């Protein structure tokens, strides 16, 4: 697979998001996921993305157990800053001592001595960003992690953090449906030499065209809590896929590959990390790297699916308050 530069790392142009193997998208299947992890490495994926939050450590344990004999073959990214509190509940906590403790626990689950890229999963607004990033800088100096990343932060927060300790990468949701990064963060990343990792590049499966009926989703599926997948918005968004499917056919690729190729064309500092637990999907996604889009097709996609044509916000009000990103007015 082609490679791209991400901070100090050279990684495959597409990474593999591992969250859905253990978290938020129905019942996990560790056996299937393990096979998919091995197949991804065989195909040339060299960046795997996980977090302490995913399955409250289950995803890190899955990767550590499955790939402990192949650790040298991939760049490992994980995250701290959201984990379970003393009551076993999800909590955003950016205090230095909590981040350092989470890292120690993650290293054990991942069966590794060092995590290559370690993100602050969410900016805890009760803790100065300089304090949280300073703690991650300590972990670099201690040899526990190689580089520091941030997730879902504004350009202003990125600049403050980068002044405290060099930031290697910012991870934020980015796809045809979710364009908030285009307001300021993408440019700021480029200006500072910071890599950009796009999570949910397939809009949580929507852009593959495979999800046409949300009633078939499992009760525990995260998408049922997202406004764009609710009845009042989902039908409107589905109508966008008619023309979109036609563009994919013209480009000679699948709908999912088209979405990934569009992202890859947005800038060479962008690394999308589509997630799946299925071998067939990692194989299909890998083919997107070979899809080179004509500028006219990119322009048509931009006109068809954007913040003005998509119905519904990406998060409900409660979740939206947790993140620190610029929003379209």
C-alpha positions as CSV (number, residue, x, y, z in Angstrom):
1,X,0.0,0.0,0.0
2,X,1.1,3.6,-0.6
3,X,2.4,5.4,2.4
4,X,2.1,8.9,3.9
5,X,3.9,10.9,6.6
6,X,2.2,11.2,9.9
7,X,4.3,13.2,12.4
8,X,7.5,11.2,12.8
9,X,6.0,8.1,11.2
10,X,5.6,6.7,7.8
11,X,2.3,4.8,7.6
12,X,0.0,3.2,5.1
13,X,-2.2,5.7,3.3
14,X,-5.2,4.1,5.0
15,X,-5.1,3.0,8.6
16,X,-7.4,0.6,10.4
17,X,-9.8,1.9,13.0
18,X,-10.4,-0.9,15.5
19,X,-13.2,0.5,17.6
20,X,-16.0,-1.4,16.0
21,X,-14.3,-4.7,16.8
22,X,-15.1,-4.2,20.5
23,X,-17.3,-1.1,21.0
24,X,-20.4,0.8,19.8
25,X,-21.4,-1.3,16.8
26,X,-23.2,-4.4,18.1
27,X,-21.9,-7.5,19.7
28,X,-18.1,-8.1,19.4
29,X,-16.8,-11.2,17.7
30,X,-13.1,-11.5,18.8
31,X,-12.4,-14.5,16.6
32,X,-13.6,-12.7,13.5
33,X,-11.8,-9.5,14.5
34,X,-8.5,-11.4,15.1
35,X,-8.6,-12.8,11.6
36,X,-9.3,-9.3,10.2
37,X,-6.4,-7.8,12.1
38,X,-4.0,-10.4,10.6
39,X,-5.4,-9.9,7.1
40,X,-5.0,-6.1,7.4
41,X,-1.3,-6.4,8.2
42,X,-0.9,-8.9,5.3
43,X,-2.6,-6.3,2.9
44,X,-0.1,-3.6,3.9
45,X,-2.1,-1.6,6.6
46,X,0.7,-0.4,8.9
47,X,-1.4,1.8,11.3
48,X,-3.8,0.5,13.8
49,X,-6.0,2.8,15.9
50,X,-7.5,1.9,19.3
51,X,-8.3,3.5,22.7
52,X,-8.6,2.6,26.3
53,X,-12.3,3.5,26.0
54,X,-13.1,0.9,23.4
55,X,-14.8,-1.9,25.3
56,X,-13.2,-0.4,28.4
57,X,-9.9,-2.0,27.5
58,X,-11.2,-5.0,25.5
59,X,-10.1,-3.6,22.2
60,X,-6.5,-3.0,23.4
61,X,-6.4,-6.5,24.9
62,X,-7.7,-7.9,21.6
63,X,-4.9,-6.2,19.6
64,X,-2.2,-7.0,22.2
65,X,-3.1,-10.7,22.3
66,X,-3.7,-11.2,18.6
67,X,-0.7,-9.3,17.3
68,X,2.0,-9.7,20.0
69,X,4.1,-11.6,17.5
70,X,3.8,-8.9,14.8
71,X,4.3,-5.8,16.9
72,X,7.2,-4.5,14.6
73,X,4.9,-4.5,11.6
74,X,2.6,-1.6,12.5
75,X,2.4,1.8,14.0
76,X,0.3,1.6,17.1
77,X,-2.0,4.4,18.1
78,X,-4.1,4.5,21.3
79,X,-5.8,7.1,23.4
80,X,-6.3,8.3,27.0
81,X,-8.6,10.9,28.6
82,X,-11.8,8.9,28.4
83,X,-12.1,5.8,30.5
84,X,-14.1,4.4,33.4
85,X,-14.2,6.1,36.7
86,X,-14.3,4.5,40.2
87,X,-18.0,3.7,39.6
88,X,-17.2,1.9,36.3
89,X,-18.8,4.7,34.2
90,X,-17.4,6.5,31.2
91,X,-15.7,9.7,32.2
92,X,-13.7,12.4,30.5
93,X,-10.7,13.1,32.7
94,X,-7.5,14.9,31.5
95,X,-5.7,15.1,34.9
96,X,-2.0,14.2,34.5
97,X,-2.0,11.4,37.0
98,X,-5.0,9.8,35.4
99,X,-3.5,9.9,31.9
100,X,-0.3,8.4,33.1
101,X,-2.1,5.6,35.0
102,X,-4.2,4.9,31.9
103,X,-1.1,4.6,29.8
104,X,0.5,2.1,32.1
105,X,-2.6,-0.1,32.0
106,X,-2.8,0.2,28.2
107,X,0.8,-0.9,27.8
108,X,0.0,-4.0,29.7
109,X,-3.1,-4.8,27.7
110,X,-1.3,-4.1,24.4
111,X,1.6,-6.4,25.3
112,X,4.1,-3.7,24.3
113,X,6.8,-1.5,25.9
114,X,5.9,1.6,24.0
115,X,2.8,3.1,22.2
116,X,3.8,4.9,19.0
117,X,1.1,7.6,18.9
118,X,-0.8,8.4,22.0
119,X,-3.8,10.7,21.8
120,X,-5.7,12.8,24.3
121,X,-9.1,11.3,23.4
122,X,-11.0,14.4,24.6
123,X,-9.9,17.8,25.9
124,X,-11.1,17.9,29.5
125,X,-12.2,21.5,29.8
126,X,-11.7,21.4,33.6
127,X,-8.0,20.9,33.1
128,X,-5.7,23.3,31.2
129,X,-4.7,21.7,27.9
130,X,-1.1,22.5,28.8
131,X,-1.3,20.3,31.9
132,X,-2.7,17.3,30.0
133,X,-0.3,17.6,27.1
134,X,2.6,18.2,29.5
135,X,1.8,14.8,31.1
136,X,1.9,13.2,27.7
137,X,5.2,14.9,27.1
138,X,6.5,13.3,30.3
139,X,5.5,9.9,28.9
140,X,7.5,10.7,25.7
141,X,10.6,11.5,27.9
142,X,10.1,8.3,29.9
143,X,10.0,6.2,26.7
144,X,6.4,5.0,27.3
145,X,5.1,6.7,24.1
146,X,6.8,8.0,21.0
147,X,4.6,10.9,20.0
148,X,1.6,12.9,21.2
149,X,-1.8,13.3,19.4
150,X,-5.0,15.1,20.1
151,X,-8.6,14.1,19.2
152,X,-11.6,16.4,18.4
153,X,-9.9,19.7,19.2
154,X,-10.3,23.2,17.8
155,X,-7.5,25.0,16.0
156,X,-7.0,27.3,19.0
157,X,-6.6,24.4,21.4
158,X,-4.2,22.7,18.9
159,X,-2.0,25.8,18.9
160,X,-1.9,26.0,22.7
161,X,-1.0,22.3,23.0
162,X,1.6,22.4,20.2
163,X,3.4,25.3,22.1
164,X,3.6,23.0,25.2
165,X,4.8,19.9,23.4
166,X,5.0,19.0,19.7
167,X,1.8,17.4,18.4
168,X,2.3,14.7,15.8
169,X,-1.4,14.2,14.7
170,X,-4.9,15.4,15.3
171,X,-7.8,12.9,14.9
172,X,-11.2,14.2,14.1
173,X,-14.3,12.9,12.3
174,X,-14.0,13.8,8.6
175,X,-16.0,12.6,5.6
176,X,-18.2,14.0,2.9
177,X,-21.0,14.2,5.5
178,X,-18.9,15.8,8.3
179,X,-16.8,18.7,7.0
180,X,-16.2,20.7,10.3
181,X,-12.4,20.1,10.0
182,X,-12.4,22.3,6.9
183,X,-13.4,25.4,8.9
184,X,-9.9,25.8,10.4
185,X,-8.3,22.6,11.8
186,X,-7.1,21.1,8.5
187,X,-5.3,24.3,7.5
188,X,-3.8,24.7,11.0
189,X,-2.5,21.1,10.9
190,X,-0.8,21.7,7.6
191,X,0.7,25.0,8.7
192,X,2.1,23.4,11.9
193,X,3.3,20.2,10.1
194,X,0.8,18.1,12.1
195,X,-0.7,15.0,10.5
196,X,-4.5,14.7,10.3
197,X,-6.2,11.4,11.0
198,X,-9.8,11.2,9.7
199,X,-12.1,8.9,11.7
200,X,-15.5,7.7,10.5
201,X,-14.4,8.5,6.9
202,X,-17.3,6.4,5.6
203,X,-19.8,8.3,7.8
204,X,-20.3,5.3,10.1
205,X,-21.0,3.1,7.1
206,X,-23.6,5.4,5.5
207,X,-21.4,6.2,2.5
208,X,-21.0,2.5,1.6
209,X,-24.7,2.4,0.6
210,X,-25.1,-0.8,2.6
211,X,-27.1,0.8,5.4
212,X,-30.6,1.7,4.1
213,X,-32.8,0.6,7.1
214,X,-31.8,1.7,10.6
215,X,-34.4,-0.6,12.1
216,X,-32.1,-3.5,11.4
217,X,-29.4,-2.2,13.6
218,X,-28.8,-3.9,17.0
219,X,-30.1,-2.0,20.0
220,X,-26.6,-1.3,21.3
221,X,-25.5,0.3,18.0
222,X,-24.1,3.8,18.5
223,X,-25.8,5.0,15.3
224,X,-29.2,4.9,16.8
225,X,-28.2,7.7,19.1
226,X,-27.0,10.0,16.3
227,X,-29.4,12.5,14.8
228,X,-28.5,11.8,11.1
229,X,-29.6,8.2,11.6
230,X,-33.0,9.2,13.0
231,X,-36.1,8.9,10.9
232,X,-36.6,12.6,10.4
233,X,-33.1,13.0,8.9
234,X,-32.1,9.5,7.6
235,X,-34.6,9.4,4.6
236,X,-33.4,12.8,3.4
237,X,-29.8,11.8,3.6
238,X,-30.5,8.5,1.7
239,X,-31.7,10.5,-1.3
240,X,-28.1,11.9,-1.7
241,X,-26.9,8.4,-2.4
242,X,-28.7,8.0,-5.7
243,X,-26.4,10.5,-7.5
244,X,-23.5,9.4,-5.3
245,X,-23.8,5.8,-6.5
246,X,-23.8,7.0,-10.1
247,X,-20.6,8.9,-9.5
248,X,-19.0,5.8,-8.0
249,X,-19.9,3.8,-11.1
250,X,-18.4,6.4,-13.3
251,X,-15.2,6.3,-11.2
252,X,-15.1,2.5,-11.5
253,X,-15.1,1.9,-7.8
254,X,-17.5,1.0,-4.9
255,X,-19.3,3.7,-3.0
256,X,-17.0,3.1,0.0
257,X,-13.9,3.4,-2.1
258,X,-15.2,6.6,-3.5
259,X,-15.6,8.2,-0.1
260,X,-12.0,7.2,0.9
261,X,-10.5,8.3,-2.4
262,X,-12.2,11.7,-2.0
263,X,-10.5,12.0,1.5
264,X,-7.1,10.9,0.2
265,X,-7.4,13.6,-2.5
266,X,-8.0,16.4,0.1
267,X,-4.4,16.5,1.2
268,X,-1.3,14.3,1.5
269,X,-1.2,15.0,5.3
270,X,-4.6,13.2,5.7
271,X,-4.8,9.5,6.8
272,X,-8.3,8.0,6.9
273,X,-8.9,5.2,9.3
274,X,-12.0,3.3,8.2
275,X,-13.1,0.8,10.8
276,X,-14.5,-2.8,10.4
277,X,-14.2,-6.2,11.9
278,X,-14.7,-8.0,8.5
279,X,-12.0,-9.2,6.2
280,X,-14.0,-8.4,3.1
281,X,-14.2,-4.8,4.1
282,X,-10.5,-4.3,4.8
283,X,-9.9,-5.8,1.4
284,X,-12.4,-3.5,-0.3
285,X,-11.1,-0.4,1.5
286,X,-7.5,-1.1,0.6
287,X,-8.5,-0.8,-3.1
288,X,-9.4,2.9,-2.5
289,X,-5.7,3.8,-2.5
290,X,-5.6,2.9,-6.2
291,X,-8.6,5.1,-7.1
292,X,-7.3,8.4,-8.5
293,X,-10.2,10.8,-8.8
294,X,-10.5,13.4,-11.6
295,X,-10.8,16.9,-10.1
296,X,-14.2,17.3,-11.8
297,X,-15.5,14.3,-9.8
298,X,-14.1,15.7,-6.6
299,X,-15.9,19.0,-7.4
300,X,-19.2,17.1,-8.1
301,X,-18.9,15.3,-4.8
302,X,-18.3,18.5,-2.9
303,X,-21.4,20.0,-4.4
304,X,-23.6,16.9,-3.8
305,X,-22.7,16.1,-0.1
306,X,-21.7,18.9,2.3
307,X,-22.8,20.7,5.4
308,X,-25.6,22.4,3.5
309,X,-27.1,19.4,1.9
310,X,-26.8,16.9,4.8
311,X,-29.8,16.7,7.2
312,X,-29.2,16.7,11.0
313,X,-26.2,17.5,13.2
314,X,-23.6,14.7,13.8
315,X,-24.1,14.5,17.6
316,X,-26.9,15.3,20.0
317,X,-26.5,18.3,22.3
318,X,-25.1,16.4,25.3
319,X,-22.3,14.8,23.3
320,X,-21.6,18.0,21.3
321,X,-20.8,19.8,24.5
322,X,-18.0,17.3,25.2
323,X,-16.0,18.1,22.1
324,X,-13.9,21.1,21.3
325,X,-14.2,21.6,17.6
326,X,-15.3,24.5,15.3
327,X,-18.9,24.2,14.2
328,X,-20.7,25.6,11.1
329,X,-23.1,28.4,11.9
